[in-house]
Amino acid sequence: MSLVRFATWLLLLVLVVASGLQVARTSQEVRSLHVLREQAQREQDEHLAEYSRLLIERAALAAYQSVERTARDELGMSFPEDVERIEP
C-alpha cells in the first residue's frame, strides 16, 4: 500500500508543478498581450489625432474655397492677371 500512496503523492506533485508552470506561462502571455494592446491603443490615438488635424485642415481649405467662390460668383471679383510687388 505504501507504494500506491507514494505513486499518488508523486503524481499529485507532478500535477501541481505542471499546473504552476502553466500559470506562469499564461501570466507571461497575458503580459505580452497587454503590451500589444497598449501599443495598439497608442497607434489608435495617433491616428485619431492625425484624423482630427486632417478634418481641421479640410475645413480650413473648404472655408477658403468658399470665400473665393463667393467673391467670384456673387461679387464678381477675380484675382488680377498682373500682380506687382510693392516694396516699402
Backbone bond lengths (Angstrom), bond angles and torsions (degrees), N, CA, C in turn:
res aa  C-N    CA-C-N  psi(-1)  N-CA   C-N-CA  omega(-1)  CA-C   N-CA-C  phi
1 M - - - 1.427 - - 1.516 111.87 -
2 S 1.258 116.51 -30.33 1.455 121.88 -179.28 1.521 111.36 -64.64
3 L 1.313 117.53 -35.39 1.473 121.05 177.91 1.521 110.73 -66.80
4 V 1.318 117.52 -38.39 1.471 121.93 178.57 1.528 109.39 -66.94
5 R 1.319 116.51 -42.07 1.458 120.90 178.70 1.523 110.38 -63.81
6 F 1.343 117.52 -42.87 1.465 122.18 178.05 1.531 110.46 -62.03
7 A 1.313 117.49 -44.30 1.465 122.05 179.84 1.525 110.10 -63.68
8 T 1.321 116.97 -37.67 1.460 120.69 179.31 1.529 110.53 -65.84
9 W 1.329 115.40 -46.63 1.467 119.62 178.46 1.521 110.95 -63.42
10 L 1.317 117.03 -39.57 1.472 120.72 178.67 1.527 110.45 -64.32
11 L 1.319 116.13 -42.49 1.463 120.09 178.30 1.526 110.55 -63.76
12 L 1.328 116.75 -43.45 1.458 119.84 177.96 1.530 111.36 -62.32
13 L 1.326 117.01 -40.92 1.463 121.33 178.16 1.524 110.88 -61.73
14 V 1.321 116.77 -44.47 1.466 120.98 179.17 1.523 110.08 -63.36
15 L 1.310 117.18 -41.21 1.458 120.59 179.90 1.530 111.56 -66.82
16 V 1.325 117.31 -39.53 1.463 120.74 177.89 1.519 110.57 -64.88
17 V 1.338 117.45 -43.44 1.471 120.87 178.74 1.525 110.04 -64.04
18 A 1.338 117.22 -43.58 1.467 120.49 179.20 1.525 110.15 -62.90
19 S 1.324 116.62 -40.07 1.457 120.46 178.56 1.523 110.74 -64.38
20 G 1.331 117.62 -42.23 1.464 121.23 177.22 1.509 112.45 -61.52
21 L 1.335 116.30 -42.34 1.473 119.65 177.91 1.529 111.12 -63.67
22 Q 1.333 116.35 -38.67 1.465 119.75 178.76 1.525 110.64 -66.25
23 V 1.322 117.87 -38.88 1.459 121.49 177.52 1.525 109.94 -63.25
24 A 1.333 117.28 -43.20 1.465 120.87 178.84 1.525 110.88 -62.88
25 R 1.326 117.20 -43.83 1.464 121.23 -179.95 1.521 110.74 -64.50
26 T 1.320 116.94 -42.46 1.457 121.06 179.36 1.525 110.90 -65.39
27 S 1.327 116.90 -39.95 1.472 120.11 178.12 1.521 110.90 -62.22
28 Q 1.319 117.28 -42.12 1.464 120.99 178.04 1.521 110.72 -63.44
29 E 1.323 116.25 -40.94 1.467 120.23 179.19 1.529 110.82 -64.51
30 V 1.324 116.78 -39.86 1.467 120.75 178.21 1.522 109.86 -63.80
31 R 1.333 117.72 -42.03 1.474 120.31 177.83 1.519 110.61 -62.63
32 S 1.319 117.46 -42.58 1.470 120.62 179.04 1.527 110.99 -62.75
33 L 1.322 116.38 -43.52 1.463 119.86 178.96 1.525 111.22 -65.72
34 H 1.309 116.97 -34.76 1.466 120.63 177.60 1.531 110.34 -64.64
35 V 1.330 116.71 -42.08 1.468 120.54 177.66 1.530 109.90 -62.26
36 L 1.322 117.08 -44.23 1.472 120.51 178.83 1.526 111.18 -62.28
37 R 1.342 116.97 -39.30 1.454 120.32 179.11 1.528 111.06 -65.76
38 E 1.318 117.13 -39.35 1.465 120.00 177.91 1.527 110.97 -65.17
39 Q 1.328 117.28 -40.48 1.469 120.20 177.10 1.521 110.47 -63.05
40 A 1.312 116.95 -43.90 1.468 120.31 179.11 1.529 110.71 -63.54
41 Q 1.331 116.49 -37.65 1.464 120.44 178.17 1.522 110.74 -64.57
42 R 1.344 117.31 -42.55 1.469 120.52 177.69 1.527 110.86 -62.58
43 E 1.340 116.65 -43.39 1.469 119.77 178.10 1.524 110.91 -61.94
44 Q 1.327 116.74 -41.44 1.457 119.78 178.55 1.526 110.60 -63.00
45 D 1.319 117.16 -42.27 1.466 120.57 178.06 1.525 111.17 -61.35
46 E 1.346 116.56 -41.49 1.467 120.22 178.17 1.529 110.81 -64.04
47 H 1.326 116.63 -41.77 1.471 120.07 179.51 1.530 110.89 -66.15
48 L 1.323 116.83 -38.99 1.468 119.54 178.35 1.527 110.95 -65.93
49 A 1.343 116.94 -38.64 1.464 119.82 177.95 1.522 110.15 -65.02
50 E 1.338 117.32 -42.83 1.463 120.62 178.64 1.532 110.36 -64.24
51 Y 1.321 116.71 -40.52 1.464 120.72 178.70 1.528 110.58 -61.69
52 S 1.321 116.52 -41.50 1.462 120.24 178.32 1.522 111.18 -63.32
53 R 1.345 116.15 -43.08 1.475 119.25 177.69 1.521 110.96 -62.36
54 L 1.320 117.15 -40.14 1.466 120.24 179.19 1.526 111.49 -66.17
55 L 1.329 116.94 -38.04 1.466 119.22 176.81 1.522 111.31 -63.65
56 I 1.320 116.38 -41.23 1.469 120.15 178.10 1.519 110.40 -64.53
57 E 1.336 116.54 -42.63 1.463 120.28 179.23 1.526 110.59 -63.56
58 R 1.345 116.76 -41.46 1.460 120.17 179.03 1.524 110.45 -63.55
59 A 1.318 116.62 -40.68 1.460 119.96 178.79 1.523 110.93 -64.21
60 A 1.331 116.46 -39.99 1.464 119.80 179.12 1.525 110.60 -65.32
61 L 1.325 116.84 -43.18 1.471 119.77 178.52 1.524 110.93 -65.36
62 A 1.307 116.85 -40.01 1.468 119.92 179.20 1.515 110.17 -64.47
63 A 1.328 116.86 -38.40 1.460 119.78 178.79 1.526 110.28 -65.02
64 Y 1.322 118.11 -42.45 1.463 121.63 178.85 1.524 109.95 -63.45
65 Q 1.316 117.22 -45.18 1.454 120.82 179.59 1.528 110.55 -64.92
66 S 1.313 116.51 -36.06 1.458 120.27 178.51 1.520 110.48 -65.47
67 V 1.319 116.96 -42.65 1.468 121.08 178.17 1.522 109.77 -63.19
68 E 1.319 116.07 -44.33 1.471 119.81 -179.49 1.535 110.51 -63.67
69 R 1.316 116.99 -43.12 1.467 120.61 -179.42 1.533 110.45 -65.88
70 T 1.325 117.11 -42.15 1.464 120.58 178.33 1.526 110.64 -62.95
71 A 1.335 116.29 -43.40 1.469 119.84 179.52 1.523 110.43 -62.39
72 R 1.309 116.74 -41.23 1.465 120.00 -177.74 1.528 111.69 -73.61
73 D 1.336 117.71 -48.66 1.462 120.98 -171.86 1.533 113.06 -80.82
74 E 1.313 116.65 -45.87 1.457 118.97 -173.75 1.529 113.37 -88.89
75 L 1.335 116.23 -32.13 1.463 119.22 -176.33 1.525 113.25 -105.37
76 G 1.325 116.58 -6.59 1.458 120.08 178.53 1.517 113.54 69.68
77 M 1.305 117.31 23.36 1.465 120.84 -179.21 1.525 109.24 -88.81
78 S 1.312 115.40 154.09 1.466 119.73 175.88 1.523 108.67 -147.08
79 F 1.324 114.90 158.52 1.447 120.26 178.58 1.530 107.51 -74.32
80 P 1.326 118.68 134.05 1.461 119.87 -176.71 1.528 111.69 -65.60
81 E 1.331 115.12 147.61 1.465 120.87 179.32 1.525 110.59 -69.61
82 D 1.340 116.13 -47.11 1.459 120.81 -179.14 1.523 109.02 -103.83
83 V 1.309 115.13 120.71 1.466 120.59 178.94 1.518 107.85 -109.05
84 E 1.308 116.15 125.90 1.472 120.72 179.34 1.515 108.52 -109.05
85 R 1.312 113.96 138.09 1.471 119.15 177.04 1.522 107.79 -90.55
86 I 1.305 116.09 130.61 1.457 121.57 179.77 1.519 108.21 -107.14
87 E 1.316 114.60 122.05 1.470 119.96 179.68 1.528 109.23 -89.72
88 P 1.307 118.11 138.21 1.478 119.62 178.93 1.511 112.99 -72.88
